[in-house]
Structure formats: C-alpha cells, structure tokens
Amino acid sequence: MDDPLIVVALLLVAASATAAVATRDPSRQALVLAVLGTVLAVLFTVLQAPDVALSQLAVGSALTPLLLMLSVRKVRRQQRRKEKER
C-alpha cells in the first residue's frame, strides 16, 4: 500500500463529502453524491477491498443517486400540478 495514495484518496473523499453537504439543490446533491460514491469506491480499491468497492460503485454511485433524482422529479411534478390547480 502506498501511503501517499491513501492520503490523496482520503482527501478526495473529504472534499466530495463536504461538497455534498454544502450543496443546497436536491438534484445537484444527487449528482455530488454519485461523485462521492465513486471516490469512495476508489478509496476502497486503494485499501485493497475490491468486493466492497464494487458494491459501493453499484449502490453508492448508481442506484442511490438515481432513486434520489427520480424522487426529486416526482415531487417537482406534484408541486407543478398543485400550482396549476390554483
């Protein structure tokens, strides 16, 4: 294991997690969450845990952000429908 590589991966995780928390728009949060999931998968790969990295890549980078984006889309559609009814 290369210690500098681990430090770089940890710094990327910290930066992307901070960006996820600082982002206010829900659709952008989902995209930043996908980036965070990818960076975490890279960290797990660097730490020699490829099984965990693959799981993180599938769930954290693809599935969870997709579900969040679909939820945000549905909520926004319902809000538009309510506004049209008024």
PEBEL-V567037 format. One record per pair of residues at least 24 apart in sequence whose ideal C-beta (glycine too) atoms are under 6 Angstrom apart, sorted by sequence separation. I is the first residue (numbers start at 1). J is the second residue. D is the distance in whole Angstrom. If there is no record, write none. Layout:
i=I j=J d=D
i=I j=J d=D
This chain:
i=37 j=61 d=4
i=13 j=39 d=5
i=12 j=39 d=5
i=34 j=61 d=5
i=13 j=43 d=6
i=34 j=65 d=4
i=33 j=65 d=5
i=9 j=42 d=6
i=9 j=43 d=4
i=30 j=65 d=4
i=9 j=46 d=5
i=30 j=68 d=4
i=30 j=69 d=5
i=6 j=46 d=6
i=5 j=46 d=5
i=27 j=72 d=5
i=26 j=72 d=5
